[in-house]
Amino acid sequence: MASAGGDDCESPAPEADRPHQRPFLIGVSGGTASGKDERFQAGIPFLCLQSTVCEKIMELLGQNEVEQRQRKVVILSQDRFYKVLTAEQKAKALKGQYNFDHPDAFDNDLMHRTLKNIVEGKTVEVPTYDFVTHSRLPETTVVYPADVVLFEGILVFYSQEIRDMFHLRLFVDTDSDVRLSRRVLRDVRRGRDLEQILTQYTTFVKPAFEEFCLPACSPGRFPFPKATPLTPSIWLRALPSSPAFPDISPSLSFLSSRASD
């Protein structure tokens, strides 16, 4: 068990040092490699992403330069909730033949239970997933109560039961060619074959995005302009205020124009 580690899960001070509270829950969705909470460095300038949407939110809330122990914001990824695969499924995954972009690929019961406990201000343990071996690791990460929790992932809005838990929903709309290019570079660095990457994208990733991700994040619910190839757009479902951060509404309303700064 680890306390607050990893690139996508940052936890504030231990429970004993902080009062129990009900956090402000923000959902951040978007297609693969859209820039929700994963940076991209590349030799091609327009593929680079120096600051993710979740990092921008941390910055706007004044938490980016705060020591981790003192932070009031937690970032949690849906990727941590992939199901434990059978031997047959793992063999398919290693060949790029398993659909990780389908809603059934996630342990939705565990995800809902964990988020429910987080919203209730409880300390939770979240699993860790290894994308190289396609396995859930034995180590877990402890997430302590926080003022704001950012939950990001490709299908965080698919389940209505989970979607209705969010106080604020954001969709990161990034040009599809840019997303694919970033995904290719990322997966090549993970040691995967280019042909396998593109086959998986056309067979699973793109169809699942169009069938499961976009319908849950329709422009009618997120009335912001479409992205240009070089500038992501962020659609906001609502702009409520947070008791912990009363200025969260006006701050987040400028995310669309500042996301690519």
N, C-alpha and C positions, 0 to 999 in steps of 0.2 A: 504494500500500500504506500502510495506517495501522497504528500500533501502539496497540492497546487503545483503541478509541473506541466511541461509540454507546451507546444506552440499554440494550441487552440483552447487551452483551459487554464485560466489564471484565477486563483482564488485569493480573497482578502485574508485578513488576520483570523487566527483560530477563534472558534465559537466562544471560548471563555473570555476573550478580549473584546467581544462585540455583542451588542444586544440583539435579541431575536427580532426579526422584522419580516414583513411581506415585501419582497422586491418588486421593482418595476420590470416586467418581462418584455423584451424586445425580440421579435423574430426577424431574421435576415435571410432571405432566400434569393435564388438566382441560379442560372445554369452553371455547369462545370467550368471552373477556372474563370469565373466572372469577377473575382476580386472581393469576395465576401470577407474572408479572413485568411487568405494565403497570398503571400507576396510572390512576385515573379521577377526574376532577374534574367535578362537576355541581352545578346549583342545587338538585337534589333530594338531601337528606342521605344517604339510605340507598343511593344509587347511588355515592356517593363512596368512594374507596379510597385512604387516606392511606399505607398500607404494604402492599406485595405480599408474597406468601409467600416469594419469593426474598430480598427485603429483610429479612424477619423472620429467615430463616436466617442471613443476614449479621450481623444484630444479635445473635442468640443465640450466634454463634461469635466475637463481639467484633471483627468486621471492618468494621462500618458506619462507624466514625469513623476508620478507619485510612487513611492516604494511599494512593491507588491504586497507587503504585509499590511500596508495602510490603505490599499485601494478599496473603493466602494463598488467596483464594477468587475463582473466575472464574464469571461467569454467561454462558451461551451459549444462544441461541434456535434452535429448529428452523426458525423462519421464514427463517433465513439460507440454508436448503438447498432452497428452491423451485427447480424446474427452470427452465432457460432456455426461454422460450416461443417458439413459431414465430409468424410474423406473423398467421396465422389465429387461433391461441390467444390472442394478445395482444388482437386485436380483440374476441374474445369476452369476455376479462377486463374490458376497458374498459366493456362493456355489462352486466357482472355475470352473464355466462353461462358462466363457466369455473369448474370445481369445484376450489377450492383446499383443500378439506377431505378429499379422497380421498388415500389413501396414494400413488397414482401421481403425485400432484402434486409429490412431493418427490424429490430426487436421493438416493435411499437408499444407493446405492453410495458416493457422496462423503461422505454423513453417517456411514456406518459406518466408512469409512476414516479420516475425521477423528477420530472418537471413539476408534478403536483407537490412533491415534497419540497422542492426549491421554492415554489410560490408560497408555501406555508411557512417558509423561513427555517426549514430544517437543514441540518448538515447531511450531505449525501455522498455516496461513493459512486463514481462513474467509471465505466470500463475503458480500456485502452485498446485500440485496434492497430495492427501492423499491416500496412499495405504491401510490403515486400513479400511476406509469407502468407498474407491473407488469413491472419489468425487473430483471435482475441487474446491479448496477453494476460497473464495472471495478475499483473500489477494493476491497481486501480488508483484513481486520483480522488482525493477528498476535496469537496467543494463546500466551503462554509457559507453561512448566510451573508448576503450582500445587498446593497441598495438597488443596484441595477444588474440584470442578467441578460447577456446577449446570447441567443441561441441561433446558430447559423447552420444552413445546410440546403441541399437541393430540393428536399421535399418536406421542409418543416411546416408548410401550410397545407399539405395534402390531406391529413386527417383533420376533420372538423373538430373532433374532441380536443386535439392539441392546438389547432388554429385558434380556437375560441379562448385559449388561455392567455394569449398575448395581449398586452396593453397597447402595443405598437407593432405594426408589420411593415417591413421594408423589402422591396424587391430590387435587386441590382441587375439592370438591363444592360448587358455588354454585347457588342457586336459578335455574332456567332463565329466569324472567321478568326477574330482575335482570341476568342475562348478556345477554339480548336487548336490554334497555334500554340497557345500557352500550355494546353493539355499535352500536346505532343512533346514539347520540350521537357515538361515536368516528368512524364512517364519514361522518356528516354533516359533521363537522369536516374530513374529508379531501376534501370537495367532492362527495360522492356523493348521488344522488337517493334520497329515502326509499322510493319504490316499488321501486326497484332493490335497495335494501338488504334489504327484507322479502322480495322475490321470491327473492333469492339465499339468504336464511336458510331459507325454507321448502323450496326446491328442493334445495339442496346442504348447507348447514351443519347443520341439525337432523337430516336423515337420516343424514349421515356420522357425526355424534356418536353416534347410536344404533347404527349398524352397525359402526363401526370403533373409536371411542374407549372407549365403555362396556364392551364385551366384554373388552377388554384390561385394564380397571381394575374388574373386578367386585367387589362388596362382599365376596365370599368371600375375595378376596386382600387386601382393605384393610378390615379389620373395625372401622370407626368409624361412629358414628351419621350418619344423613342430616342434611343442612343444613336449617336453618330459613330462611325468606325473607331474614332480615337477618344471619344468622350462617353463614359458610362452614364446612364441616367438612373436615378433612384426613385421608385414610386413609393409613396407613403400611404398606408391605409388610413391612418388617423394621426392627429397631432395632439394627444392629451398631455396633461402636465403630470410630472412625477413629484410626490411629496419630498423626495430626497433631492431632486434637481428641478425646481420650479421653472427654470428657464429652458427645459429640454425641448419644448415645442418650437420656439423661434430658432434655437440652435440647430435642430435637426432639419428645419425647413430649408436651410441653406446647404444641406449635404449634396444636393443634386449638382450645384454649381461648383462645389469645392472638392468633390470626390476625386478628381483627377489632378488636383493642384500638385 
